[in-house]
Structure formats: structure tokens, C-alpha cells
């Protein structure tokens, strides 16, 4: 069995690769964006560093040169180019293959590494500029070791070193130690000379230039030494270097002297001081650095702990949702029992449990909700690769990435969106020359957006291409015997033929499209999610495909209705209103299944007839007015019981061909209620001429 820690690394590295690809594609349009460059470097650094911990040595060796290149870019020693971006994206594919246990072709890997190595060994002159460490550390809390040794005549220039140290403190937490070992005997002191130097340990996010700016007017009157001793990617724990290591690094003592001193029983600082190797001030300075870094790391750990997340296997989350669903059912049964038994104490307990169950349900469902931004970001690479393959220049714009959807919906949404984006680029976006001739920018645009709409989410795929020729769609539908030549249809109805199985406007079959299966797959996938598709087109200006999806597929608010002895559930999100249907209304319609609601004729479906339920209907029936796409339709039932928290249960394989029902739920008394799929119920009724066309 694979080491669980290695599995965690593989999962985290996969997420980092997605983030890396998204940043790389953004960098193509903004090659000087230091935040993006920093994100890329940190992702590469983490993939390499963690890979070394879990035995992925092939990833470590392959990633090393790439990391170095982006370090050079951060330091302004190399510029971002389209070639470099493309090479790095290719490298992402190889790393992903290695993560999955694959062995990428050695010649391809070596050729790629050679290209990266050439970039490192030969950056062009003039590409570097400014201070490199400013770019490297600015924006990240970094701990610096600073040695400030003024020249003795610094006072003569009117400089007060204490004011410089005070200014340094404004940059962040710091510890300052005065070194007094150069102060001469009293009789030899010149009161106008400076004999003191300072060791400073500073933690700041301002970068090296900000530190040097403090000393900018005394650079020629001091010795200034700066060195990074700690920053987030180096801090794996709260420990820090030992005292002897710090003194050796500073050049205050020789390593051999440290080894001799370690043979004694006294503490190292006491030994070195008593033997005259270093002064007490230097020991104090080294201890101050040690304590400062320890405190800063502890603070960073505490801050990160406050925003920590816990990884939970999806199966456990699904089990939790199932158990909450069972609790909702039991709570409903308890509420019904409390209504039958006149007991104040029982009623109070039932109300409290109902309140707690509602809170638990909402919190559990919120755990399943994920921002759609992660899904959107994956498509940037798809657009990049497809644009190269088709010889087009296409930009992907995303909007509303913070919109949240149930994780189950998001998982099933990936394939439909892939098909839609591929179609937009292949069929919609014109070639650059054609666009330019038509007065459009050479680069095409595909926009992916999401927004909440009640209990639904609207996802739109827009492009600024040629649009969809409705007349051509109609001709192709007639050719395929999907439509009679004299049929009168609206443009929306004509465009909906694109979703028919085997329908395609392409005259040739390519590796991208033309087989007539893409949009059929999209429709089936969206139907399985309880969603709808709407197609709109603007000739010469582009097209828009809108997906309307439910927020969740686990527990929904619904309307419980009854016809005969059977209970049904209608999703509340699709319910607009309820109206009565009397015998007079039926006679007035002369046998047609329509009713006038606020001066609008609304067709309706008698549920009793659709499901062949025996018995006579009551004198006054109820019509549930629902929205199906842009249309309104009614469902006639005997009785509206009321609102209901519906825990969706899938039907078994035996019932998989029943299109009008999307699932079932268990009521509080154990009765099973079927969940109606209003859209498919309407489609079946229209096919059977129950609803007038």
C-alpha cells in the first residue's frame, strides 16, 4: 500500500500544478507582474522541496533548473517570454506524469531540461536591472542579519546612528545589540569619534532596498552587511541554528574553536567568553538573533494555525451528508408525532430538535459547497493548448469564480464545460485574419462566468465569434428529418436542435469536433444534474450558452403534494405559485388543459392522468405553476400539503428509464414520495399532446 504521506503530497502537488498553470497563463498577458512570478516560484519551490521529503527524486531533479530560472526572473536577471511560458507548461505536463507514477520519455525530458539550462547559463546582457533582493523578498516576511559598522568620523558628517536604528525599527520587529569591543581606554577616547557598531536582527516584508534606504546617506561612511537568515520557505519548524553555528556564520569564531569548546561541561557561551575567544556582547548578539528568529517563527506558526484547513476524504463527507439526511427524516417524523400527541413538553423538544437539525443541515451542506473558481482555472490551459492547435489567438476571461456549488455538481460539470469551450473556439471564434478583416481584434474572447439566481447558479459561456447561423441550423435539422420544412419555430427553438444527438454544423471531422456527439453529451450531463440549457446567438457578434443548475443535489427545499393516495415532491426553486382549478375552469377551457392566470394562458398537466392514478379528483384541485426554461407550466394535484425538507434518494436501476421522476424521498411516517422532474414531465406531456404546442 502506498505511503499515505506520499499520497497527500501527490494530491497537494496536483493542486499546486493547477495553480502554477493558471499563474503561467496569466503571466503571458502581464509578464512583469511580480505577484504572479512569486506564485510560480513558490509553487515550484514547494513541489521540489516536498518531493524530496517523500522520495520523488525524479521530480526534484527535473524541477531544480526551472525553479532557478524563476528565481532569476524574480531577481530581474531574466525576462518572461512566450517561449519560457510554453516550456514551463510542457514541464507541468511532465511533472504531472511523474506524480502519477509514469515515466515520461527520457529524450523529451532531457531536451526540455537542456533548454532550461541554456536559459540559466546565458541570460542576455541588459536584462538584469535594479536590486534583485528587493524583488525576491518584498511582500514576504523575511528575517535579515544586519551589521552596521560606522566609520569613526561619522559624527563629523552630522549623522546620529541612533536615529538610523530608530528608523530601522519602523520596518518591523527587530533586536539591536551594541558591540563595544572597539571602545578604547578612557584616556584614548576621542569624544568626536564613533567606536560602537551594531548587530541587528530584523524581520520585515519590505525587501532589501527598503533596508538599504535607511543607510542611503551614510553608505560611504560605514560598513554595511546584510544577509537573509530566515524566511517562510526555510522555516519548517520553530527551531533555529545553534549558538555556535550563528557565531561561525558571522565569522566571529573559527569552527575548530567551537569543537574544542564543546568538549567542556560549561555552556558554550560561557566557555567562549571565559577563554577570551569572543566578547560577552557578541554572545549576547548571537543569542538575541536566536531568540528573535524563534519568536518570529512561533508567530508565523500561530498565524497559519488560525487559518488552517483539514483535509477530509470525500467518502467521509458523503457519509456525513447521508447521516444528516437520515436525521432530517427522523426529525420530520418526530414533528408529526408531536402534532398528533397533545403534549407540551414533547412539542418543545420537537421544536428544539427541528431548530438544531436545520442548523446542522445548513452547516453540513455549506461544507459541500466549493467555489467554482478552481474549475474555471483549469480551462485556461485548455484554451491555451486548443488555440495553438487551431492557429487562433483566444483569451479566456473568467468572472464570478467565488460562486459556490455543491461539490457533486462541480465534479459532473467539468466535461460539459470542456465540450462547450472547445465548440466556442472551434466553431465560434474566427481565424485572426478573418477577424481583422471584419474589424474585430485579432485575438478572440471566451468568457466564463457564474452567478447565483435564487436556488440556482447560472453559468454562461460567451464568445465574440461569428455566432450561430439559425438558418443553417434549420436547414441541417430538415436534412436530418428532425424538422418538417414548413414548421414555424422561434429562433430559440431552432437553436435547441444543436443539442440533438448526432447533430453537427461541421462539414468535416477534426480532432476537436465535427462528430455531433459533444452537445449531446452536454445535454445529458446537464439533464442528469437537474439543470437546463439555453442558447442565444448574435450573428457576427458571438453566442451565449447559459447553464441553469441547482445549488445542491443532496437536500432541497420542496413542495409536498398529494394526488389520490400518492405523495409527490416538486422542487421549491421551480415553483412560482399555486392556484385553484375548479370544475367551472375546466368547462370554460372546453376540454383543453389550459388556464388563464393573470391574463396569461398557462398549459397544465393533470398528474392523475400522467401517472394513471385511480379515483375521482376532488371538486377543487390545485395547480402548481412552475417555470421550465422561459415557459410556465402547471401541474394539477389533489392537495398541496406544504413545504418540505427533501432528502434526495436515488432510484434503483430498475427505475432508471422513468424520465419524469428524478428521485425519491422518505417522509416522516415512512411513506415514499417521488420527486418530479418538471421539465421532463412537460416534454412527455407535449409529446403525448396533453399540452398544446
C-alpha positions, 0 to 999 in steps of 0.5 A: 500500500502506498505511503499515505504521506506520499499520497497527500503530497501527490494530491497537494502537488496536483493542486499546486500544478493547477495553480502554477498553470493558471499563474503561467497563463496569466503571466503571458498577458502581464509578464512583469507582474511580480505577484504572479512570478512569486506564485510560480516560484513558490509553487515550484519551490514547494513541489521540489522541496516536498518531493524530496521529503517523500522520495520523488527524486525524479521530480526534484531533479527535473524541477531544480533548473526551472525553479532557478530560472524563476528565481532569476526572473524574480531577481530581474536577471531574466525576462518572461517570454512566450517561449519560457511560458510554453516550456514551463507548461510542457514541464507541468505536463511532465511533472504531472506524469511523474506524480502519477507514477509514469515515466515520461520519455527520457529524450523529451525530458532531457531536451526540455531540461537542456533548454532550461539550462541554456536559459540559466547559463546565458541570460542576455546582457541588459536584462538584469536591472535594479536590486534583485533582493528587493524583488525576491523578498518584498511582500514576504516576511523575511528575517535579515542579519544586519551589521552596521559598522560606522566609520569613526568620523561619522559624527563629523558628517552630522549623522546620529546612528541612533536615529538610523536604528530608530528608523530601522525599527519602523520596518518591523520587529527587530533586536539591536545589540551594541558591540563595544569591543572597539571602545578604547581606554578612557584616556584614548577616547576621542569624544568626536569619534564613533567606536560602537557598531551594531548587530541587528536582527530584523524581520520585515516584508519590505525587501532589501532596498527598503533596508538599504534606504535607511543607510542611503546617506551614510553608505560611504561612511560605514560598513554595511552587511546584510544577509537573509537568515530566515524566511517562510520557505526555510522555516519548517519548524520553530527551531533555529541554528545553534549558538555556535553555528550563528557565531561561525556564520558571522565569522566571529569564531573559527569552527575548530574553536567551537569543537574544542569548546564543546568538549567542556561541561560549561555552556558554550557561551560561557566557555567562549567568553571565559577563554577570551575567544569572543566578547560577552556582547557578541554572545549576547548578539548571537543569542538575541538573533536566536531568540528573535528568529524563534519568536518570529517563527512561533508567530508565523506558526500561530498565524497559519494555525488560525487559518488552517484547513483539514483535509477530509476524504470525500467518502467521509463527507458523503457519509456525513451528508447521508447521516444528516439526511437520515436525521432530517427524516427522523426529525420530520417524523418526530414533528408529526408525532408531536402534532398528533400527541397533545403534549407540551413538553414533547412539542418543545423538544420537537421544536428544539430538535427541528431548530438544531437539525436545520442548523446542522443541515445548513452547516453540513451542506455549506461544507459541500459547497466549493467555489467554482473558481478552481474549475474555471482555472483549469480551462485556461490551459485548455484554451491555451493548448486548443488555440495553438492547435487551431492557429487562433489567438483566444483569451479566456476571461473568467468572472464570478469564480467565488460562486459556490456549488455543491461539490457533486455538481462541480465534479459532473460539470467539468466535461460539459464545460470542456465540450462547450469551450472547445465548440466556442473556439472551434466553431465560434471564434474566427481565424485572426485574419478573418477577424481583422478583416471584419474589424474585430481584434485579432485575438478572440474572447471566451468568457466564463462566468457564474452567478447565483439566481435564487436556488440556482447558479447560472453559468454562461459561456460567451464568445465574440465569434461569428455566432450561430447561423439559425438558418443553417441550423434549420436547414441541417435539422430538415436534412436530418428529418428532425424538422418538417420544412414548413414548421414555424419555430422561434429562433430559440427553438431552432437553436435547441436542435444543436443539442440533438444527438448526432447533430453537427454544423461541421462539414468535416471531422477534426480532432476537436469536433465535427462528430455531433456527439459533444452537445449531446453529451452536454445535454445529458450531463446537464439533464442528469444534474437537474439543470437546463440549457439555453442558447442565444446567438448574435450573428457576427457578434458571438453566442451565449450558452447559459447553464441553469443548475441547482445549488445542491443535489443532496437536500432541497427545499420542496413542495409536498403534494398529494394526488389520490393516495400518492405523495409527490415532491416538486422542487421549491426553486421551480415553483412560482405559485399555486392556484385553484382549478375548479370544475367551472375552469375546466368547462370554460377551457372546453376540454383543453388543459389550459388556464388563464392566470393573470391574463396569461394562458398557462398549459397544465398537466393533470398528474392523475392522468400522467401517472394513471392514478385511480379515483375521482379528483376532488371538486377543487384541485390545485395547480402548481405553476412552475417555470421550465426554461422561459415557459410556465407550466402547471401541474394539477394535484389533489392537495398541496400539503406544504413545504418540505425538507427533501432528502434526495434518494436515488432510484434503483436501476430498475427505475432508471428509464422513468424520465419524469421522476428524478428521485425519491424521498422518505417522509416522516411516517415512512411513506415514499414520495417521488420527486418530479422532474418538471421539465421532463414531465412537460416534454412527455406531456407535449409529446403525448399532446396533453399540452398544446404546442 
